[in-house]
Amino acid sequence: MEIPENTVADLTRRLRRVEGQIRGIQQMLAEARDCRDIVTQMSAASKALDQAGFLLVASGLTWCIANPDESAAEGYALEDVQKLFMKLA
């Protein structure tokens, strides 16, 4: 499956942001910050990670629709990509 360079760059930025959020949560725990604040940050990190996953699957689905024969030959039949989407849902 071919993922466009701009999508890879976007995914990389998103994952780095999530990584920073996770480090921030760890610091909040070490500082014994308020539980509500920590849960809020955990929720934000989780949502950001979900959005990155959806972006990746959407890009793959777009590629599969545009290149059905090539995607099937690479083992990415449309049904397989749909299953990936459902793993994130």
Backbone as a chain_set.jsonl record, in Angstrom:
{"seq": "MEIPENTVADLTRRLRRVEGQIRGIQQMLAEARDCRDIVTQMSAASKALDQAGFLLVASGLTWCIANPDESAAEGYALEDVQKLFMKLA", "coords": {"N": [[0.844, -1.165, 0.0], [0.595, 2.141, -0.857], [1.398, 5.058, 0.759], [0.877, 8.444, 0.673], [3.534, 10.894, 0.739], [2.979, 13.317, 2.068], [0.971, 12.531, 3.794], [2.288, 10.686, 5.399], [4.095, 12.434, 6.611], [2.286, 14.054, 8.015], [1.155, 12.136, 9.732], [3.43, 11.454, 11.218], [3.956, 13.886, 12.529], [1.619, 14.039, 14.101], [1.905, 11.749, 15.71], [4.23, 12.365, 17.105], [3.28, 14.496, 18.573], [1.411, 13.179, 20.183], [3.172, 11.564, 21.569], [4.519, 13.51, 23.063], [2.368, 14.363, 24.599], [1.916, 12.077, 26.147], [4.302, 11.926, 27.604], [3.94, 14.24, 29.051], [1.729, 13.508, 30.598], [2.869, 11.508, 32.16], [4.618, 13.09, 33.633], [2.783, 14.664, 34.977], [1.647, 12.732, 36.632], [3.869, 12.082, 38.208], [4.128, 14.451, 39.556], [1.939, 14.383, 41.127], [-0.495, 15.504, 40.248], [-3.862, 16.818, 39.908], [-6.431, 14.414, 39.578], [-8.522, 14.777, 37.72], [-7.397, 16.499, 35.828], [-5.371, 14.9, 34.802], [-6.829, 12.763, 33.684], [-8.205, 14.181, 31.726], [-6.098, 14.894, 30.022], [-5.252, 12.342, 29.278], [-7.473, 11.494, 27.842], [-7.396, 13.306, 25.712], [-4.965, 12.559, 24.49], [-5.564, 9.948, 23.748], [-7.654, 10.371, 21.918], [-6.276, 11.813, 19.961], [-4.477, 9.858, 19.067], [-6.283, 7.978, 18.045], [-7.331, 9.514, 15.918], [-5.073, 9.728, 14.291], [-4.793, 7.063, 13.551], [-7.187, 6.708, 12.094], [-6.686, 8.457, 9.988], [-4.559, 7.154, 8.726], [-5.78, 4.712, 7.931], [-7.805, 5.737, 6.295], [-6.306, 6.842, 4.246], [-5.159, 4.515, 3.224], [-7.479, 3.176, 2.412], [-8.397, 4.89, 0.423], [-6.324, 4.559, -1.423], [-6.64, 1.841, -2.021], [-9.138, 1.814, -3.264], [-8.611, 3.363, -5.507], [-6.702, 1.793, -6.749], [-7.506, -1.05, -7.283], [-6.718, -3.644, -8.282], [-3.928, -3.761, -7.881], [-3.819, -3.334, -5.11], [-5.15, -5.596, -4.146], [-3.386, -7.558, -5.023], [-1.241, -7.028, -3.38], [-2.18, -7.878, -1.019], [-4.053, -6.326, 0.217], [-6.961, -6.311, 0.062], [-10.11, -4.709, -0.397], [-11.888, -5.478, 1.608], [-10.145, -6.234, 3.635], [-8.963, -3.814, 4.385], [-11.19, -2.522, 5.314], [-11.651, -4.051, 7.577], [-9.448, -3.272, 9.087], [-10.194, -0.64, 9.577], [-12.411, -1.102, 11.209], [-11.168, -2.121, 13.451], [-10.263, 0.149, 14.655], [-12.554, 1.462, 15.27]], "CA": [[0.0, 0.0, 0.0], [1.369, 3.376, -0.948], [0.873, 6.162, 1.537], [1.527, 9.667, 0.186], [4.535, 11.491, 1.629], [2.389, 14.334, 2.937], [0.226, 11.815, 4.834], [3.303, 10.154, 6.32], [4.591, 13.577, 7.386], [1.213, 14.431, 8.928], [1.088, 11.086, 10.759], [4.616, 11.586, 12.059], [3.713, 15.045, 13.409], [0.58, 13.676, 15.055], [2.454, 10.784, 16.664], [5.16, 13.083, 17.981], [2.454, 15.268, 19.494], [0.894, 12.219, 21.16], [4.315, 11.184, 22.4], [4.705, 14.599, 24.012], [1.253, 14.33, 25.543], [2.136, 10.955, 27.065], [5.361, 12.35, 28.526], [3.325, 15.213, 29.942], [0.891, 12.763, 31.545], [3.788, 10.875, 33.112], [5.1, 14.159, 34.518], [1.651, 15.025, 35.844], [1.546, 11.68, 37.653], [5.003, 12.239, 39.112], [3.874, 15.651, 40.355], [0.689, 14.147, 41.866], [-1.487, 16.492, 39.818], [-5.265, 16.455, 40.093], [-6.896, 13.292, 38.762], [-9.339, 15.275, 36.604], [-6.49, 17.035, 34.817], [-4.679, 13.765, 34.189], [-7.79, 12.054, 32.83], [-8.451, 15.049, 30.568], [-4.961, 14.751, 29.11], [-5.293, 10.973, 28.736], [-8.533, 11.488, 26.836], [-6.894, 14.043, 24.545], [-3.949, 11.735, 23.833], [-6.261, 8.813, 23.138], [-8.371, 10.865, 20.738], [-5.274, 12.157, 18.948], [-3.975, 8.602, 18.517], [-7.369, 7.452, 17.213], [-7.4, 10.295, 14.691], [-3.936, 9.329, 13.459], [-5.148, 5.756, 12.988], [-8.208, 6.903, 11.06], [-6.028, 9.072, 8.836], [-3.795, 6.1, 8.059], [-6.702, 3.783, 7.267], [-8.485, 6.469, 5.218], [-5.346, 6.925, 3.145], [-5.083, 3.176, 2.639], [-8.746, 2.887, 1.737], [-8.384, 5.678, -0.809], [-5.401, 3.907, -2.349], [-7.239, 0.575, -2.457], [-10.231, 2.099, -4.202], [-8.01, 3.872, -6.74], [-5.838, 0.762, -7.335], [-8.048, -2.303, -6.744], [-5.949, -4.835, -8.664], [-2.631, -3.693, -7.211], [-4.016, -3.503, -3.668], [-5.47, -7.005, -3.897], [-2.162, -8.326, -5.237], [-0.372, -6.787, -2.219], [-2.828, -8.402, 0.172], [-4.912, -5.303, 0.802], [-8.287, -6.27, -0.542], [-10.96, -3.707, 0.229], [-12.443, -6.054, 2.834], [-9.088, -6.221, 4.648], [-8.817, -2.438, 4.861], [-12.393, -2.253, 6.101], [-11.42, -4.692, 8.878], [-8.531, -2.385, 9.809], [-11.005, 0.474, 10.036], [-13.259, -1.565, 12.311], [-10.325, -2.269, 14.645], [-10.146, 1.459, 15.277], [-13.877, 1.993, 15.639]], "C": [[0.892, 1.231, 0.0], [0.674, 4.471, -0.155], [1.608, 7.417, 1.083], [2.461, 10.272, 1.23], [3.927, 12.516, 2.575], [1.565, 13.69, 4.061], [1.177, 11.234, 5.864], [3.837, 11.28, 7.205], [3.547, 14.016, 8.415], [1.102, 13.418, 10.077], [2.257, 11.187, 11.731], [4.459, 12.752, 13.028], [2.695, 14.705, 14.488], [1.123, 12.725, 16.128], [3.459, 11.43, 17.603], [4.399, 13.918, 19.01], [1.884, 14.355, 20.581], [2.001, 11.791, 22.11], [4.581, 12.254, 23.459], [3.595, 14.642, 25.053], [1.454, 13.226, 26.588], [3.233, 11.305, 28.074], [4.812, 13.361, 29.538], [2.453, 14.542, 30.997], [1.766, 12.088, 32.594], [4.31, 11.899, 34.115], [3.998, 14.58, 35.482], [1.481, 14.003, 36.969], [2.657, 11.823, 38.689], [4.811, 13.428, 40.05], [2.605, 15.532, 41.195], [-0.363, 15.21, 41.55], [-2.893, 15.943, 39.991], [-5.692, 15.392, 39.08], [-7.691, 13.769, 37.541], [-8.467, 15.803, 35.473], [-5.785, 15.908, 34.069], [-5.608, 13.022, 33.237], [-8.106, 12.874, 31.579], [-7.329, 14.905, 29.552], [-4.893, 13.353, 28.497], [-6.336, 10.876, 27.624], [-8.068, 12.183, 25.556], [-5.866, 13.22, 23.774], [-4.596, 10.554, 23.113], [-6.98, 9.239, 21.856], [-7.391, 11.196, 19.606], [-4.709, 10.9, 18.292], [-5.029, 7.95, 17.612], [-7.439, 8.184, 15.876], [-6.248, 9.966, 13.746], [-4.216, 7.979, 12.801], [-6.178, 5.873, 11.883], [-7.615, 7.525, 9.81], [-5.268, 8.022, 8.033], [-4.719, 5.154, 7.287], [-7.431, 4.475, 6.122], [-7.578, 6.594, 3.999], [-5.227, 5.58, 2.441], [-6.336, 2.813, 1.869], [-8.836, 3.638, 0.412], [-7.49, 5.02, -1.858], [-6.007, 2.612, -2.894], [-8.355, 0.784, -3.474], [-9.675, 2.556, -5.545], [-7.201, 2.806, -7.473], [-6.297, -0.624, -6.897], [-7.229, -3.549, -7.072], [-4.611, -4.889, -7.926], [-2.784, -3.916, -5.704], [-4.342, -4.951, -3.323], [-4.222, -7.872, -4.037], [-1.203, -8.176, -4.056], [-0.997, -7.278, -0.915], [-3.696, -7.394, 0.896], [-6.232, -5.216, 0.04], [-9.127, -5.268, 0.237], [-11.531, -4.206, 1.552], [-11.417, -6.024, 3.974], [-8.909, -4.82, 5.242], [-10.042, -2.052, 5.698], [-12.245, -2.875, 7.501], [-10.465, -3.834, 9.72], [-9.298, -1.192, 10.376], [-11.827, 0.078, 11.256], [-12.458, -1.801, 13.597], [-10.193, -0.95, 15.39], [-11.473, 1.987, 15.806], [-14.281, 1.575, 17.036]], "O": [[1.836, 1.326, 0.784], [-0.5, 4.768, -0.38], [2.838, 7.451, 1.104], [2.22, 10.18, 2.433], [4.305, 12.587, 3.744], [1.474, 14.245, 5.157], [0.907, 11.283, 7.063], [4.01, 11.097, 8.41], [3.89, 14.315, 9.559], [0.973, 13.797, 11.241], [2.08, 11.02, 12.938], [4.787, 12.631, 14.208], [2.887, 15.043, 15.656], [0.829, 12.885, 17.313], [3.527, 11.071, 18.779], [4.813, 14.034, 20.163], [1.875, 14.715, 21.758], [1.784, 11.672, 23.316], [4.838, 11.933, 24.619], [3.836, 14.917, 26.229], [1.189, 13.43, 27.773], [3.102, 11.012, 29.263], [5.168, 13.341, 30.716], [2.439, 14.96, 32.155], [1.439, 12.098, 33.781], [4.43, 11.607, 35.305], [4.253, 14.823, 36.661], [1.205, 14.366, 38.113], [2.42, 11.702, 39.891], [5.273, 13.414, 41.191], [2.235, 16.473, 41.896], [-1.025, 15.742, 42.441], [-3.082, 14.744, 40.196], [-5.361, 15.462, 37.897], [-7.542, 13.217, 36.451], [-8.761, 15.581, 34.299], [-5.625, 15.964, 32.849], [-5.222, 12.691, 32.116], [-8.256, 12.315, 30.493], [-7.584, 14.805, 28.352], [-4.519, 13.198, 27.335], [-6.1, 10.248, 26.593], [-8.321, 11.7, 24.452], [-5.891, 13.187, 22.544], [-4.209, 10.211, 21.996], [-6.918, 8.548, 20.839], [-7.651, 10.894, 18.441], [-4.485, 10.885, 17.082], [-4.702, 7.435, 16.542], [-7.587, 7.557, 14.827], [-6.434, 9.932, 12.529], [-3.907, 7.781, 11.626], [-6.062, 5.214, 10.849], [-7.994, 7.166, 8.695], [-5.329, 8.006, 6.804], [-4.462, 4.838, 6.126], [-7.654, 3.861, 5.079], [-8.03, 6.466, 2.861], [-5.198, 5.513, 1.212], [-6.263, 2.212, 0.797], [-9.291, 3.093, -0.594], [-7.852, 4.936, -3.032], [-5.898, 2.323, -4.086], [-8.493, 0.017, -4.427], [-10.198, 2.187, -6.597], [-7.027, 2.895, -8.688], [-5.554, -1.318, -6.204], [-7.066, -4.42, -6.218], [-4.216, -5.935, -7.412], [-1.97, -4.609, -5.093], [-3.861, -5.473, -2.318], [-4.021, -8.808, -3.264], [-0.437, -9.093, -3.761], [-0.419, -7.116, 0.16], [-4.038, -7.588, 2.063], [-6.567, -4.185, -0.544], [-8.864, -5.018, 1.413], [-11.644, -3.44, 2.509], [-11.774, -5.815, 5.133], [-8.725, -4.666, 6.45], [-9.917, -1.328, 6.685], [-12.67, -2.282, 8.492], [-10.657, -3.692, 10.928], [-9.075, -0.786, 11.516], [-11.923, 0.836, 12.221], [-12.998, -1.695, 14.698], [-10.032, -0.931, 16.61], [-11.506, 2.852, 16.681], [-15.362, 1.936, 17.499]]}, "num_chains": 1, "name": "protein.A"}
